[in-house]
Amino acid sequence: MKNESQVLKREKPKESAVYVEGRAMDKSIKYQFEDVEFMTAKEKELVLKVWERFLKSLAADYDKTFVDGHGNTLPVPFSKFSKLLYQHLTLHCSYIAHYDRFGFYGTYFENPADTIQFIKQYDSDYGCISTEYGGSWWLRGDYEDLNTALCDVVNKYKNILYEKLSVKEKTDDLGQAQALAGKWGYELKGTR
């Protein structure tokens, strides 16, 4: 069993801040990870970098799309949702695979309410409880250092994500309500 000083070692925060839409996020923290049987410390660092790029893209580009080399229109954040990140989430963060990377992305990132639920797993204000299984065992063991770091990074982006996703959810819900009312010959009036 590792003692507390072996689990997660932080160095002094870097001086540069991360900015999303002109808002300064918390300063970066440099982590020191440990090698484990199925992942080296360097691979853990890479997962964390990809995770931050993905969250930053979710915060800045949630509704934006691009056309890939095959002519498919895809969400911009999907381009940052790498196979490496997908595999870490499904193997070490208490998620099922949802068939593949596309299925996982569709489950958690196409609907703003589902994205909010996903983010809450990494939000200490909600106890970092697994979205799919409940419990916080995913924060212990060989990947405790990395998974704790994932939670720290979410803290940098969660406020802007919750704000943007809540607005998107409301807009989508009102649009669906108006469409349903129109289908049956009714009109909705007076939105707040």
Residue pairs with C-beta under 8 A, 6 or more apart in sequence:
6 34
7 144
7 145
7 148
8 31
8 144
8 145
8 148
8 149
9 31
9 32
10 29
10 30
10 31
10 32
11 29
11 30
11 31
11 32
12 30
13 27
13 28
13 29
13 30
14 27
14 28
14 29
14 30
15 27
16 27
16 28
17 24
17 25
17 26
17 27
17 28
18 24
18 25
18 26
18 28
18 52
18 56
18 156
19 25
20 56
20 59
20 60
20 157
20 160
21 59
21 60
21 160
23 160
25 156
25 157
25 160
26 155
26 156
29 149
29 152
31 45
31 48
31 145
31 149
32 41
33 41
33 44
33 45
33 145
33 146
33 149
34 41
34 145
35 41
36 142
36 143
37 142
38 142
39 47
39 88
39 142
39 143
39 146
43 84
44 143
44 145
44 146
44 149
46 84
47 84
47 85
47 88
47 146
48 146
48 149
48 150
48 153
50 80
50 82
50 84
50 85
51 85
51 150
51 153
52 153
52 156
53 80
54 77
54 80
54 81
54 82
54 85
55 153
55 154
55 156
55 157
55 161
56 80
56 157
57 76
57 77
57 79
57 80
58 77
58 109
58 115
58 157
58 161
59 157
59 160
59 161
59 164
61 75
61 76
61 77
62 75
62 77
62 112
62 115
62 164
62 165
62 168
63 168
64 75
64 76
65 73
65 74
65 75
65 76
66 73
66 74
66 76
66 79
67 73
67 74
68 74
75 105
75 109
75 110
77 109
78 105
78 109
81 101
81 105
81 109
83 101
86 101
86 104
88 143
88 146
89 95
89 104
90 96
90 97
90 98
90 104
92 138
92 142
92 143
92 146
92 147
93 121
93 130
93 138
93 143
93 147
93 150
94 121
94 130
94 131
94 132
94 133
94 135
94 137
94 138
95 104
95 130
95 131
95 132
96 132
97 103
97 104
98 104
98 106
98 107
107 114
108 114
108 115
108 117
108 118
109 115
109 118
111 169
111 172
112 165
112 166
112 168
112 169
112 172
113 165
113 169
115 161
115 165
116 161
116 162
116 165
116 166
116 169
117 131
118 131
119 154
119 158
119 161
119 162
119 165
120 126
120 129
120 131
121 128
121 129
121 130
121 131
122 128
122 150
122 151
122 153
122 154
123 151
123 154
123 155
123 158
124 151
124 155
127 136
128 136
128 139
128 151
129 135
129 136
130 136
130 137
130 138
138 147
139 147
139 148
139 151
174 188
174 191
177 188
178 188
181 187
181 188
